[in-house]
């Protein structure tokens, strides 16, 4: 089946919750491993190289936010954070450290499955369906949709899956202005997600990674009162 070889790592210290997630995903043809704390989670990532990570925000020792940051320093694996806290501050903080998605406990197992499938489909679609020569070049910035990576002046830029998808989407529509809501729909696709601050966080992180001067961006520009656009005016398109 489509998902038979996909590996999911669940980093969750509440054993009943972790076991329920594992059983449900296993029935749906995923290979699942559980880690009960941050250290064993990091070890499992290096050993398993999972395709997706479900990460609880409240862990013994390093909390989930700190662990998310550590994972993101070395891996671009999609991360979905689970939390018993529903405040927007927690959500934006988690996404700001590199998480790709967020769900609040208690949660629906079917929705969790749907979100995992959606993230993995997007990655598979961009890496398999596009021709190898499908590159976007704008001056020093190159976006390789086949290889799912970006470079600036020939230097690889470390991007999460969602950061890459947002950058590629904007670059594929140069000079077109998008609202935050439109970008949420295009990249996340979840009607229930709905936190437009997520886009603000991701735009800031992208600028820090691909712009020579993030405070005066050449590529990802703000259109005040409307949203954002990718500008090719200065460099043109290669």
C-alpha positions as CSV (number, residue, x, y, z in Angstrom):
1,X,0.0,0.0,0.0
2,X,1.0,3.6,-0.4
3,X,1.9,4.2,3.3
4,X,3.5,0.8,4.0
5,X,7.1,2.1,4.2
6,X,6.4,5.4,5.8
7,X,7.9,5.6,9.3
8,X,6.3,7.8,12.0
9,X,8.1,8.5,15.3
10,X,5.8,9.4,18.3
11,X,7.7,11.3,21.0
12,X,5.2,11.2,23.9
13,X,5.7,10.5,27.6
14,X,2.0,9.6,28.3
15,X,2.1,5.9,27.4
16,X,-1.6,5.4,26.9
17,X,-1.8,8.2,24.4
18,X,1.4,7.0,22.6
19,X,0.1,3.5,22.4
20,X,-3.3,4.6,21.0
21,X,-1.6,6.7,18.3
22,X,0.8,3.8,17.4
23,X,-2.1,1.3,17.2
24,X,-4.2,3.6,15.0
25,X,-1.4,4.5,12.6
26,X,-0.2,0.9,12.5
27,X,-3.6,-0.3,11.4
28,X,-3.3,2.4,8.6
29,X,-0.1,0.8,7.3
30,X,2.5,3.1,9.0
31,X,5.6,1.8,10.8
32,X,5.5,3.5,14.2
33,X,8.0,3.7,17.0
34,X,7.5,5.4,20.4
35,X,10.0,7.5,22.4
36,X,9.1,8.6,25.9
37,X,11.5,11.5,26.3
38,X,13.7,13.9,24.3
39,X,16.9,12.0,24.5
40,X,15.5,8.7,23.3
41,X,13.6,10.7,20.7
42,X,16.8,12.2,19.3
43,X,18.4,8.8,19.3
44,X,15.4,7.3,17.5
45,X,15.6,10.0,14.8
46,X,19.2,9.2,14.0
47,X,18.5,5.5,14.0
48,X,15.2,5.4,12.1
49,X,15.3,8.5,9.9
50,X,11.5,8.7,10.2
51,X,9.3,10.3,7.5
52,X,7.2,12.1,10.1
53,X,7.4,13.1,13.8
54,X,4.6,13.5,16.3
55,X,6.0,15.5,19.2
56,X,4.4,16.2,22.6
57,X,5.1,19.7,23.9
58,X,5.3,18.6,27.5
59,X,8.2,16.1,28.0
60,X,10.4,15.2,31.0
61,X,13.7,17.0,30.7
62,X,13.8,19.1,27.5
63,X,10.4,20.3,26.6
64,X,8.9,19.8,23.2
65,X,9.8,23.3,22.0
66,X,13.4,22.9,22.9
67,X,13.5,19.4,21.3
68,X,11.8,20.7,18.1
69,X,14.5,23.3,17.8
70,X,17.2,20.6,18.2
71,X,15.6,18.4,15.6
72,X,15.3,21.2,13.2
73,X,19.0,22.1,13.4
74,X,19.8,18.7,11.8
75,X,16.7,17.4,10.0
76,X,13.9,18.7,7.8
77,X,11.4,15.9,8.8
78,X,7.9,17.2,9.1
79,X,7.0,17.7,12.8
80,X,3.4,17.9,14.3
81,X,3.3,19.2,17.8
82,X,0.7,17.9,20.3
83,X,-0.2,20.1,23.3
84,X,-2.8,20.3,26.1
85,X,-2.5,24.1,25.9
86,X,-4.6,25.8,23.2
87,X,-3.3,29.4,23.5
88,X,-2.1,31.1,20.3
89,X,1.2,32.0,22.0
90,X,2.1,28.3,22.3
91,X,1.1,27.7,18.7
92,X,3.2,30.5,17.2
93,X,6.1,29.7,19.5
94,X,6.1,26.0,18.4
95,X,5.8,26.9,14.7
96,X,8.5,29.5,15.1
97,X,11.0,26.9,16.2
98,X,10.3,24.8,13.1
99,X,7.2,22.7,13.7
100,X,5.1,22.1,10.6
101,X,1.7,21.6,12.3
102,X,0.0,21.7,15.6
103,X,-2.9,19.9,17.3
104,X,-4.4,20.4,20.8
105,X,-5.3,17.5,23.1
106,X,-7.8,15.9,23.1
107,X,-7.6,15.3,19.4
108,X,-9.2,13.2,16.7
109,X,-7.1,10.2,15.6
110,X,-8.7,10.4,12.1
111,X,-7.7,14.1,11.9
112,X,-4.2,13.3,13.0
113,X,-4.0,10.6,10.3
114,X,-5.4,13.0,7.7
115,X,-2.8,15.7,8.5
116,X,0.1,13.2,8.4
117,X,-1.1,11.9,5.0
118,X,-1.5,15.5,3.7
119,X,2.1,16.5,4.7
120,X,3.5,13.3,3.2
121,X,1.5,13.7,0.0
122,X,2.8,17.2,-0.5
123,X,6.4,16.1,-0.1
124,X,6.0,13.0,-2.3
125,X,4.2,15.1,-5.0
126,X,6.9,17.8,-5.1
127,X,9.7,15.2,-5.2
128,X,8.2,12.7,-7.6
129,X,5.8,14.5,-10.0
130,X,8.0,17.4,-11.1
131,X,10.7,17.0,-13.8
132,X,14.3,17.1,-12.6
133,X,15.0,20.2,-14.6
134,X,12.2,22.1,-12.9
135,X,14.3,24.8,-11.2
136,X,13.5,28.4,-10.3
137,X,16.3,30.9,-10.4
138,X,16.2,34.5,-9.2
139,X,19.6,36.0,-9.1
140,X,21.5,34.3,-6.2
141,X,18.4,32.3,-5.1
142,X,17.8,28.9,-6.7
143,X,14.8,26.7,-5.8
144,X,15.0,23.0,-6.8
145,X,11.5,21.6,-6.6
146,X,12.7,18.1,-7.6
147,X,15.4,18.0,-4.9
148,X,13.2,19.9,-2.4
149,X,15.9,22.3,-1.6
150,X,17.0,25.9,-2.0
151,X,20.4,27.6,-2.4
152,X,21.6,31.1,-2.0
153,X,24.9,31.9,-3.8
154,X,25.4,28.2,-4.2
155,X,25.1,27.6,-0.5
156,X,22.4,25.1,0.7
157,X,19.7,26.7,2.8
158,X,18.2,24.6,5.6
159,X,14.5,24.7,5.2
160,X,11.7,22.8,6.8
161,X,9.2,21.1,4.5
162,X,6.6,23.8,5.1
163,X,9.2,26.6,4.7
164,X,10.2,25.2,1.4
165,X,6.6,24.8,0.2
166,X,5.8,28.3,1.1
167,X,8.9,29.7,-0.6
168,X,8.3,27.6,-3.8
169,X,4.6,28.6,-3.9
170,X,5.4,32.3,-3.7
171,X,8.2,32.0,-6.3
172,X,6.0,30.1,-8.7
173,X,3.6,33.1,-8.7
174,X,6.1,36.1,-8.9
175,X,4.6,39.5,-8.2
176,X,1.2,38.0,-7.3
177,X,0.0,39.3,-3.9
178,X,-1.5,36.7,-1.5
179,X,-3.3,37.2,1.7
180,X,-2.3,35.3,4.8
181,X,-5.6,33.3,4.5
182,X,-4.8,32.3,0.9
183,X,-1.3,31.1,1.9
184,X,-2.7,29.1,4.7
185,X,-5.2,27.4,2.4
186,X,-2.6,26.8,-0.3
187,X,0.2,25.4,1.9
188,X,-1.6,23.8,4.9
189,X,-5.0,23.2,3.4
190,X,-6.7,22.7,6.8
191,X,-9.9,24.6,7.3
192,X,-9.6,24.2,11.0
193,X,-6.0,25.5,11.2
194,X,-6.9,29.1,10.8
195,X,-4.1,30.9,12.7
196,X,-2.8,33.6,10.3
197,X,0.0,34.4,12.7
198,X,1.5,31.1,11.4
199,X,2.2,32.9,8.1
200,X,3.9,35.8,9.8
201,X,6.2,33.4,11.6
202,X,7.1,31.5,8.5
203,X,7.7,34.6,6.4
204,X,10.1,35.9,9.0
205,X,12.0,32.7,9.1
206,X,12.2,32.5,5.3
207,X,13.6,36.0,5.2
208,X,16.2,35.2,7.8
209,X,17.3,32.3,5.6
210,X,17.2,33.5,2.0
211,X,17.5,37.3,2.2
212,X,20.8,39.1,2.4
213,X,19.0,41.8,4.4
214,X,15.9,40.4,6.1
215,X,14.8,43.8,7.3
216,X,14.8,45.1,3.7
217,X,13.9,41.9,1.7
218,X,14.6,41.7,-2.0
219,X,12.4,38.6,-2.6
220,X,9.6,38.1,0.0
221,X,8.0,41.5,0.3
222,X,5.1,42.8,2.4
223,X,2.2,44.5,0.7
224,X,0.8,46.5,3.6
225,X,-2.8,45.9,4.4
226,X,-3.0,42.9,2.0
227,X,-0.3,40.2,2.4
228,X,2.9,39.1,0.7
229,X,4.4,38.6,-2.7
230,X,7.5,37.2,-4.2
231,X,9.3,39.9,-6.2
232,X,11.4,39.1,-9.2
233,X,11.8,42.7,-10.3
234,X,15.4,43.1,-9.2
235,X,16.7,39.8,-10.5
236,X,14.3,38.5,-13.1
237,X,13.6,34.8,-13.5
238,X,16.1,32.2,-14.8
